[in-house]
Amino acid sequence: MSLINELLKATSLDHAGILSESEIYNTREFYPTAIPMMNVALSADPMGGVSSGLTAWCGPSRHFKSLFCLISAKAYLDAHEDGILIFFDSEFGTPPSYFEAAGIDPKRVLHVPITTYEDLKFDIAKKLDMIKRGDKVFIIIDSLGNLASKKEAADALKENSAADMTRAKENKSLFRIVTPHLRLKNISMHVVQHTYDTMEMYSRKVVSGGQGTLLSADNVFILGRQQDKDGTELNGYNFIINVEKSRYVKEKSKIPITVGFAGGIKRWSGLLDLAVDAGMVAKISTQSYNKIDLETGELIEDVKYKRKEIEYDSKLWLEMLAEPKFVDFIKNKYAVAHGKLLEDDEEFPEIDVQDE
């Protein structure tokens, strides 16, 4: 191993090291949000959560994208009393009251208005150059989907309606500059992106702005939503986090988060159906459930729930999440497997090659 140590001494680049001792990979931390299934989306672990790197929240308008970013930032800032949030803002739809509602002190937020991709790229490059590893910084860009390029803005002043072909290039350029800093300096950056429907027969959602976000991101989530109704009355929405790309979660996973008009986010969203699948809660009827004794496998008759009650029962879910069986079931369902790159196989038979 002397050669590798000699080469390490000759390296002039910061953070170089033996892979098994790498500070880049071996010091990564996760900061849990208050919502277990959101933690699952971010890390495949209900007790995991936000980490360094790039996460994109993508979807149409009014799909909770900005608030998912704020909830993530809250988890990070709660873990670091000296942490700050840099909020690059092109939509101006997130007033101080939204930060306060998410539990974020606006005094810890640096608000940076932006109008073009170039404004964002130049300013964020300067800030990332100033930030050192060990500084506690969370970055939100809200949103990339609403940013024009300088060419597009200049063309508008000239009344030139030609299509802008530079925006996708600027998107890639932005993330080529930003991405190395995020991991090297342990920075978490969450961005809001828009989506559009393809023109295929079976239309699908595609992230707008080019491939830069998709290529650089650790997580790309495309958000959908369904109405949450009680009869004909609309109570809120069931948001579906569709995992388009992830370093941790199986792609195409669908993770539900329910948000009510009255009570906000249902903290225990999505856990009930998982508990049924895990054999820890039994579904007796459409709206009735019983807890299962894990030692005997029998129903606990005096522990019955209605669906509306069980979804708000913090005591039950804290007990369930303390059960390794339940946590392991969730991880096994969602986590990307890390096994051998090649499957074991029988040895190839020897082939007798004869000269013709």
C-alpha atoms as one frame of an Amber mdcrd trajectory, in Angstrom:
protein
   0.000   0.000   0.000   3.017   2.311  -0.035   2.276   3.541  -3.590  -1.226
   4.698  -2.747   0.076   6.638   0.266   2.820   8.215  -1.822   0.274   9.247
  -4.455  -1.952  10.681  -1.743   0.911  12.815  -0.413   1.525  14.074  -3.944
  -2.108  15.118  -4.398  -2.667  18.851  -4.152  -6.481  18.660  -4.255  -8.580
  19.158  -1.120 -10.527  16.220   0.368  -8.495  13.531  -1.469  -8.113  10.397
   0.633  -8.332   6.618   0.832 -11.878   5.677  -0.169 -12.501   3.616   2.976
 -11.612   6.695   5.031 -13.189   9.303   2.741 -14.668  12.310   4.553 -16.939
  12.860   1.557 -18.704   9.491   1.804 -18.222   8.455   5.421 -19.490  11.607
   7.128 -22.852  11.946   5.393 -25.691  12.670   7.805 -29.478  12.537   7.512
 -31.868  14.928   9.223 -35.405  13.611   9.765 -38.461  15.676   8.927 -41.568
  15.325  11.092 -43.228  13.197   8.371 -41.998   9.562   8.211 -43.089   8.915
   4.613 -41.357  12.081   3.445 -38.214  10.696   5.092 -38.789   7.497   3.122
 -38.929   9.469  -0.135 -35.680  11.244   0.726 -33.707   8.285   2.120 -35.777
   5.032   2.028 -35.856   5.164   5.832 -38.771   6.511   7.934 -36.183   7.658
  10.476 -33.833   9.065   7.790 -34.536  12.291   5.951 -32.676  15.197   4.362
 -28.998  14.922   3.413 -26.461  16.788   1.297 -26.825  16.933  -2.466 -29.478
  18.053  -4.935 -33.197  17.275  -4.670 -35.755  18.474  -7.232 -39.469  18.807
  -6.447 -41.302  18.907  -9.782 -44.921  19.321 -10.768 -47.688  21.665 -11.887
 -48.784  24.718  -9.942 -50.319  24.217  -6.464 -48.723  20.839  -5.889 -47.038
  21.710  -2.565 -43.558  21.915  -4.119 -42.370  24.995  -2.219 -43.707  23.729
   1.089 -41.978  20.341   0.686 -38.756  22.353   0.283 -39.500  24.380   3.426
 -40.258  21.245   5.452 -36.882  19.825   4.343 -35.106  23.057   5.278 -36.801
  23.038   8.707 -35.361  19.576   9.428 -31.866  20.778   8.523 -32.074  24.026
  10.497 -33.443  22.199  13.551 -30.313  20.043  13.527 -27.970  23.049  13.272
 -28.544  26.069  15.491 -26.014  28.036  13.437 -27.497  26.920  10.107 -28.879
  29.355   7.549 -31.203  29.081   4.567 -30.422  30.801   1.252 -33.683  31.256
  -0.658 -33.309  32.130  -4.353 -36.717  33.466  -5.376 -38.071  33.950  -8.894
 -41.783  33.415  -8.193 -42.293  35.545  -5.059 -45.128  33.311  -3.929 -43.568
  32.330  -0.586 -44.016  35.219   1.872 -42.481  35.307   5.392 -45.715  33.850
   6.811 -45.029  30.579   4.920 -41.611  30.286   6.570 -43.121  30.965   9.985
 -45.873  28.386   9.354 -43.139  25.835   8.570 -41.361  26.747  11.826 -38.478
  28.610  10.165 -37.274  31.888  11.664 -37.181  34.435   8.765 -34.119  36.010
  10.409 -32.177  32.864   9.449 -33.183  33.215   5.790 -31.164  35.100   3.165
 -33.701  36.090   0.494 -32.161  36.518  -2.987 -34.516  37.707  -5.781 -33.523
  36.418  -9.241 -34.915  37.080 -12.727 -32.689  35.085 -15.117 -30.630  31.904
 -15.195 -27.488  33.989 -15.507 -28.362  36.025 -12.374 -28.763  32.774 -10.454
 -25.637  31.125 -11.864 -23.305  34.042 -11.195 -24.620  34.755  -7.699 -24.752
  31.155  -6.493 -21.232  30.529  -7.842 -19.914  33.413  -5.731 -21.713  32.210
  -2.617 -20.585  28.594  -3.019 -16.998  29.778  -3.425 -17.292  31.626  -0.081
 -18.880  28.696   1.791 -16.430  26.290   3.440 -16.917  22.675   4.427 -18.344
  22.792   7.935 -20.548  25.826   7.271 -24.196  24.885   7.784 -26.094  26.025
   4.704 -29.336  24.875   3.084 -30.274  26.272  -0.347 -33.696  26.506  -2.008
 -34.315  27.703  -5.578 -37.980  28.566  -6.143 -38.200  28.130  -8.995 -36.047
  27.080 -11.912 -39.135  26.510 -14.035 -40.033  30.201 -13.927 -36.601  31.560
 -14.905 -35.900  33.118 -18.287 -32.465  33.421 -19.859 -30.922  36.820 -20.533
 -31.387  36.177 -24.254 -35.093  35.567 -23.778 -35.433  38.799 -21.771 -33.407
  40.766 -24.336 -35.446  39.331 -27.227 -38.646  40.480 -25.512 -37.332  44.056
 -25.364 -36.572  43.852 -29.087 -40.028  42.354 -29.738 -38.270  39.273 -31.115
 -40.421  36.166 -30.627 -37.845  33.626 -31.825 -37.594  30.523 -29.658 -34.865
  30.653 -27.013 -32.440  27.767 -27.502 -30.053  28.815 -24.702 -32.196  27.975
 -21.644 -31.420  24.243 -21.568 -27.696  25.012 -21.970 -27.827  27.435 -19.041
 -29.598  24.788 -16.958 -26.789  22.276 -17.590 -24.144  24.933 -17.000 -25.704
  25.879 -13.669 -25.601  22.342 -12.338 -22.119  21.605 -13.676 -20.950  24.490
 -11.495 -23.098  23.759  -8.447 -23.113  19.972  -8.046 -19.481  19.362  -6.937
 -19.779  22.010  -4.202 -22.882  20.410  -2.691 -21.231  17.102  -1.848 -17.749
  18.453  -1.100 -19.155  21.031   1.354 -22.076  18.995   2.749 -24.687  21.416
   1.385 -28.273  20.397   0.768 -30.003  22.151  -2.131 -33.668  21.712  -3.032
 -35.084  23.168  -6.230 -38.598  23.646  -7.567 -39.153  22.648 -11.189 -42.183
  22.595 -13.449 -43.339  19.654 -15.553 -45.082  19.321 -18.880 -47.013  16.548
 -20.616 -45.467  14.857 -23.644 -47.375  14.623 -26.919 -47.271  10.822 -27.019
 -50.417   8.709 -27.157 -49.852   7.776 -23.509 -48.749  11.159 -22.186 -46.191
  11.281 -19.387 -44.808  14.015 -17.148 -41.383  15.406 -18.053 -39.280  17.864
 -16.051 -39.017  21.215 -17.858 -35.829  23.179 -18.509 -33.657  20.478 -20.037
 -31.684  17.517 -18.701 -29.395  19.433 -16.325 -31.536  18.861 -13.240 -32.183
  15.189 -13.951 -28.519  14.415 -14.643 -27.167  16.133 -11.518 -29.828  15.415
  -8.899 -29.677  12.814  -6.150 -33.475  12.848  -5.991 -36.043  13.890  -8.602
 -39.657  13.769  -7.451 -42.625  14.382  -9.757 -45.673  15.298  -7.701 -49.225
  14.274  -8.458 -52.349  14.843  -6.436 -55.778  13.323  -5.884 -58.768  14.831
  -4.154 -59.372  13.753  -0.562 -63.152  13.722  -0.227 -65.685  12.862   2.446
 -68.730  12.210   0.284 -68.976  15.280  -1.927 -67.009  17.527   0.452 -63.388
  18.218  -0.491 -61.196  17.962   2.634 -57.809  18.374   0.996 -55.487  16.498
  -1.332 -53.557  13.247  -1.390 -50.197  14.207  -2.889 -48.233  11.389  -4.516
 -44.434  11.662  -4.548 -43.457   9.778  -7.716 -39.780   8.854  -7.503 -38.352
   9.618 -10.934 -34.722   9.300  -9.815 -33.072   8.501  -6.498 -29.767   7.316
  -5.061 -31.658   5.598  -2.233 -35.232   4.732  -3.266 -36.402   2.380  -5.995
 -37.374   4.416  -9.018 -41.107   4.610  -9.851 -42.002   4.198  -6.173 -45.144
   6.115  -5.206 -45.242   7.681  -1.748 -48.481   9.271  -0.465 -48.676  12.414
   1.686 -52.129  13.740   2.650 -52.701  17.458   3.265 -56.013  18.670   4.692
 -57.436  22.158   4.399 -58.138  22.262   8.137 -55.315  20.358   9.837 -52.458
  20.673   7.338 -50.211  17.679   6.655 -51.268  14.349   8.100 -48.033  13.421
   9.820 -48.644   9.665   9.641 -49.704   9.651   5.967 -49.145   6.352   4.166
 -48.205   4.293   7.217 -51.546   2.524   7.682 -51.462   0.638   4.378 -47.823
  -0.326   5.008 -48.712  -1.645   8.472 -51.440  -3.812   6.918 -49.003  -5.131
   4.288 -46.427  -5.814   7.029 -48.943  -7.913   8.982 -48.954  -5.604  11.998
 -52.464  -4.209  11.575 -55.462  -6.129  10.224 -58.105  -4.566   7.997 -61.456
  -5.853   9.284 -63.703  -3.782   7.015 -63.474  -0.714   4.783 -63.177   1.637
   7.746 -62.267  -0.714  10.631 -58.855  -2.018  11.767 -57.396  -4.138  14.561
 -53.861  -4.241  15.869 -52.099  -7.624  15.672 -50.140  -9.208  18.518 -46.686
  -9.677  17.005 -45.828 -12.628  19.263 -48.973 -14.694  18.621 -50.082 -13.274
  15.267 -53.635 -12.965  16.619 -55.912  -9.927  16.595 -55.944  -7.793  19.712
 -59.716  -7.588  19.991 -59.826  -4.666  22.402 -57.563  -2.518  20.203 -59.837
  -1.440  17.376 -59.601   1.643  15.214 -61.623   3.498  12.634 -59.569   4.678
   9.668 -59.969   8.363  10.540 -58.878   7.680  14.119 -55.874   5.501  13.359
 -54.410   8.026  10.910 -54.166  10.580  13.749 -53.041   8.240  16.537 -49.506
   9.475  17.332 -49.074   7.031  20.225 -49.768   4.044  17.962 -47.426   5.148
  15.183 -44.586   6.034  17.520 -44.903   2.525  18.956 -45.010   1.011  15.464
 -41.941   2.935  14.303 -40.090   1.653  17.365 -40.641  -1.901  16.055 -37.613
  -3.019  13.989 -39.882  -5.346  11.989 -41.952  -2.432  10.692 -38.975  -0.199
   9.911 -37.176  -3.062   8.152 -40.316  -3.828   6.125 -40.450  -0.222   4.890
 -36.737  -0.173   4.051 -36.960  -3.457   2.162 -39.951  -2.201   0.195 -38.412
   1.096  -0.909 -34.619   0.978  -0.606 -32.347   0.456  -3.586 -30.509  -2.838
  -3.145 -26.718  -2.706  -2.996 -25.425  -6.160  -3.793 -22.837  -7.584  -6.125
 -22.593  -5.995  -9.553 -22.499  -9.440 -11.139 -24.620 -12.395 -10.106 -22.847
 -15.551  -9.030 -22.972 -18.155 -11.760 -21.714 -21.613 -12.423 -18.233 -21.839
 -13.827 -18.111 -21.803 -17.591 -17.301 -25.236 -19.003 -13.972 -25.547 -20.732
 -14.275 -25.313 -24.493 -12.020 -27.451 -26.577 -10.874 -25.263 -29.456  -9.361
 -27.173 -32.305  -7.410 -25.757 -35.174  -9.027 -26.356 -38.509
